[in-house]
């Protein structure tokens, strides 16, 4: 491909970098990010997200100069779409990307949004920004489509190349052009949908469904504990039925599942609908840190260790296992719940960036060898490094009552109990 057919990717995080790397195997890619530190990190062959597992391709141009976007004709926007302090959609990064890209567009260019949004954002918010800066018009001189990202950080099985790509546009020619681009790098194929809004809605449904299902399992786990039944044994039993869909109880945060239900709810409320189920599920999942904290305190109290005398370690700080991403991690709420009740907490995670976590949440992160003897350890995130630890290794950090709170239930209960560890799992 010549320069006139090159691609730009805007935003080089967990989503944008894999997209840029995939396309750079077949054509020139302008890989743009506003964060100069991120650009310099990648140029040095380093990547805090763990997405970079190869030598940088020669066709990948890393830059924080927006003028470089002019050399591309096919543009993919992959910036974050978080929520604000009131749990309302925050489209500022996406709008900023559109303001940056708009002046660089030429007649005939194509723009694809991959960032997760509620139905209508691409056409009602992003397209007007692009048009106002470029003087172009969607449907004539500018092609616009939507193709939601479907990546999961730290998931080494479901990658950009082997995950079916949804593509939506408001006319067949644009949809087919976008689909053909993705077909060149997405081996799993492309599924075309009739419109941009259908593609936007599909992504919200995917993640909201998962949030609701985990909320159900979390609520059932709370009931099972009240009935003195092991929730994981119940799930294993239920899995023997062909149409049961297994989910694990746990903390549900991050920048997708912990955010997208609020996007769905926001657009529903604007149309006079009250999404009771979605909001109730999110509320249940938001409450699980407090629930685990209270259970920890209750068990220690049964052992005559009051909250104000307890030293509790919290292992794992990211929003999911084997991933350094700390955005919207629900472990912070668990820590705050423990400390609000007088518990002295000591937190550790060998995977996350310590200075970043401390600056973001004002919580000190220790190395494992810095920990004092602990009355309890809460394994909040099931990193492999924690799951593979032996009972002896945990006992080296523990004192009576040797309590281990296994939030995700990944440890062998019998093995740890036989070694003298009191194991509780959600």
N, C-alpha and C positions, 0 to 999 in steps of 0.2 A: 504493500500500500504506500502511496506517496503522502506527502505532508498534508495535502488537502483532505485526506480521508482519516486523519488522526483523531483520537478520542481524548477528551479531558475528563478527569474524575476530580470532583470538588469535595474535599473532606477525606482525610487519610487515617481514620480511626479503625475500629474493629470491622466496619463494613466497607469503607472506601478503599483501604489498602488491598484486601483480597481482590476486589473488583479491578483495581488498577493493575495488579500483578497478572491477573488472568488475561486481560486484554493486551498487556505489553508483550505477551508471547506471540501475538499476531500482527501488531501494528504499533505505531508510536503513540504513547500515552503521556499527556501532560497531567502530572499528578500534583494537584494544587491543594495547599492548606495555608490558612492564615497564620498558623503557629510556626514561627521560624525555628523554634527549638525542636519541633517535631520534624521539620524538614532536615535540619542538621543531624538529628538522631538517625534518621533513615539513611542519609547520605553516608554516615559512618558505619552503616551496616548493622545498626542496632534497632531494636523495636520492643518497647515495653509492653506492647499488647500480645506479643508472641505470635503474631500473624506472619512475620517475615521468617521463612525457613529456608531461604535460598539466596544466592548471590543476586544482587540487584540487576535486573535485565538492562541491556544497553539501550533498549527502546523506551525506558521509563525516565521521563524528565521530571525530577522533583523540584518544585518551585513554590515560593510564596509571592511571586510577582503575578498579579492578575492579568497583566498584558499578555502573558504566555498563553492564556486561554484563547486568544484570537487565532492561534495556529490550528485549532481543532474545529471540527464541524459537527461532532457528535459529543454531547456533554451529559455527564451523569452526576447528579447531586446526591451526596451521601453524608449529609451533616446530621448532628443529633437533633432530636425533637423531644425535649424533656417536658416536665411539668414545673410550674412555679410553686411558691410556698403555699398557695391556696389550692393546689392540685388541679390547676387549670392549664390547658395546653400552652406551651411556650414555643412559639414559632420563630423566635428572634434569629436563631442561627440559620434557619431555612430562608427567611426573608432577607437576611444579610447576604447569603449566598446568591440569591436572585438579583439583588442590587449590584453585586460584584460582577456577575456573569452578564447581565443585560447589556451593558455598553460594549461588550466584547463580541456580541453575536453578529453574524452576517446573514443575509437573505439565504434561505434554504437550510439553515442549521437545524439540528434536532436537539431537544433538551428532554432528558428523562429524570424524573424525581424518584429516588429510592427511599428517601426518608419516610418513616411512618407518620401518617397524618390521618385525620378524619375525612370522610367523603366531602369533597368540595374545595379542599384547600388548594390543590394544584390549579384548578380552573379559576377559582374566585379570588385567590390571594397571590399565588406565584406568577401565573400568566400575566396579569395586569402589570406586575412589576417588570417582568421581562419585556413586555410590549412597550412600556413607557420609556425605558432606557434605550431600547434598540430601534424603535420606530417600526418594528415588524408586527405582523398580525398572525396569531395562531390560525391554522387552517389554510393559509395562503403562502406567506413568506417564512413562517416559523412552524416547525413540527414540535409538538409536545406530547409526552406520554408519561405513564406512571408504571413502575415495576418495583414492587415492594421488596426490600431486603428480607432475606429469610435465614440469615446467618445466626449462629449461636456461639458466642465466645467460648473458646477452649474445647469446642466440640470438634474432634478430629475425624469424625465419620461423615457428618453432613456438611459438606463444603460448598463453596460457590459453584464449583464445576459439576457437582453431582446432585444438586438440588433443583427441582423443576422451577423454572422462572415464570412468574406471572407477568404478562404484558398487557397493558390497557391503553387505548387511545380512542379518540372520538371519531376517527375515520379509519377505514381499513388500510389505506395506503401507508399511513403513519404507523399503525400497529404492525404491519408486515415488515416495514423497514426496521423498526426497533427489534422485532422478534428475530429477524435475520442477523442482526448484529450479535445478539445474545447467543443465538444458535452456534456461532463460531467458537464460543468458549464454554458454553454450558452443555455438557455432554448429556445431562438428564433430559434435556429438551425444554421447550417453551410452551406454555399454555396461554393462548390469547383469549382475552375477555372483551366484551362488547364496548366497554367504556372505561374512562379513567376512574370514575366513581366506583365502579364494580371492583376494580383492582385495589383501590384505597380501602374499601369496606372489607374485602376479603382478608387483608392483613390484620385489621382490627379484630375481626371475628376469630382468626386463628389464635391470637394471643389472649383475647378475652375469654374464649372457651377454656383455655388452659388454666387461667387464673380462677375461673369459677369451679373447675373440676378439682383443683388443689384445695380450694376453700372448703369444698364438701368433705374431702378427706381429712383436712385439718379439724373441722368441726366434729366429724365422726371419731377422730382420734381422741379428742377431748372427752367425748361421751364414753369411749371404751376405757379410758383411764379412770373415769368416775365409777365404772362398773368393774374395775380391776381386770380388764381384758387387754392383752397385748395387741396393739393396732396392727403391727406388722404380721402377726400370725393371722389376723382376720383378712388382711389384704392378700396374703399368700393363698388362703383358702378360697377367697372370692375369685382369684385369677384362674381357677380351674374351670370356670364357666366361660364359654366361647365369646360371649359378647360383653364381658366385663373389661373395662379399660383401667388398668392400674396406674395410680398416681401415688407419690410418696408425700406424707405430711412434712411440713418444714416451713422455713422462712421464705417468703416470696418477694423479692425486690428486683433490683436491676433496672435497666433502661428500656425494657420491652414489656414483659409481663406485669411488672409493677407500675407501669405508666400507661399503657395502651387502654386499659379499662376506663381511665379518666378521660381519654380522648373520645371514646365511644359514648361515655356518659354526657360529656359536654355538648356534643352535637345532638344527642337525644333530647336533652333538656331545652335546647334552643328550638326544637320542634314540638315542644309541649308534652314530651314523653318523660315519665319518671322511671329510670332504669333501676328499679328496686333490687332485682336479683344481682345485677352487675355490681352495684355499690355495696350491697350487703356482703357479697363475696370478697370484695376488696377490703372492706372493713374487717372481716374475719381474718384475712391474711395479714393485715396490718397489726392485728392484735396478738399475733403468735409470739413475738419477742417478749411481751409482757407475760404471757402464759408460761413460757419456758422459764423466765426469771422467777416467777412465783413458785413454780414447781420445785426449782432448785432450792429456794429458801425454805419451802415446806419440808423437804426431805432433810435438810440440814437441821431444821428446828426439831424434827423427830429424833435427831441424834444429839439433842441438847446443845446445838451450836446456833445461837441467835444471829440474825442477819448482821448486826453491828460488830460481831466478833468474827465474821466469816471472811476468809480469803478465797476468792474464786477466780480461776483462770478462764479466759474466753479465747479459744483457739479458732482462728479463721475469721477474716474481716471482710472479704470480698462478697459480692452478691451471689456467687456460685462457686462450685468447687473447681480447683485447678485453673483459676482465672484471676488475674490481678486487678480486674475492674472493680472499683469501689463505689461506682455511681449508684445512689439509691439503695445501698446495702442496708438490710433490715437488722444486721447484727448490732448496729449502733443503737437502735431502740432497745435491744436486749440489754446491752451494757448500761444504758441510761436507766432502765427499769431496775436493774440490780443496785446501782449506785443510789438511786432515789430511796431505796429501802435500807441504806446504810452499809451495804456490802462493799468491801474493798475489792476492786477488780484489777486484774493484771491481764493485758491482752497481748497476743502474739500471732504473727502470721508471716511465715518465711517467703510468701509469694508476692504480697502487695508491696507497693512502693511506700516505705515507712514515712519519709518526709511528706509525701503527698497526702497520706491518710491523716497524719497529725495536723497538717495545715488545714485540711478540709473539715475535720470533725473535732479538733482540739482534744484528742485522746492519745496518750502516750503509748507507743508500740514497743514492746520489749523483745529481745532475743530469748529463745527458750532457756538458755543457760543463765539468764538474768532473773528468772522467776524464783520467788520464795516457795516454801512448802505450801501447798494449797489444800483446802478442805474439799474443794470440788473443781473439776474442769468441765467446762461446757464446750463440746466440739460443735461449734455453730456452723462451720462450713466443712464439708467432708473432702478436704484436699487429700490426695493420695498419700502425702507425707504423714497425715494424721491417721488415716485408715489403716496404713501398713505398720503403724507402731504396735509393739507388743505390750501386753499387760505390764511387764517388768519396766518398760520404758515409761509408761504412764505412772506407775507406782513410785518411780524415782522423783516425781514432782508432787506426789500426794501425801497427805497425812489423814488420820482418822477424820471422817468415815470412808475415805478412799472413794469418793463419789465421782462418777463419770456420767455426764449428761450427753448422750449421743443423739443429737437433734434429728439427723437423717436416718438413724438406725442402720448404719453400715458396719458396725462392729459385731463380732460373734459373741452373743450374750453369754452362752455357756462357758466359752473359753475365758472370758474376763471374770465371770463369777467364780469359777474354779480357782482363779489366781488371787482372789480376795478383793476384787474390785466390785463396788456396788454400782451396777450399770442401770441407768434409766434411759429409755428412748422414747421419742415422741411417736 
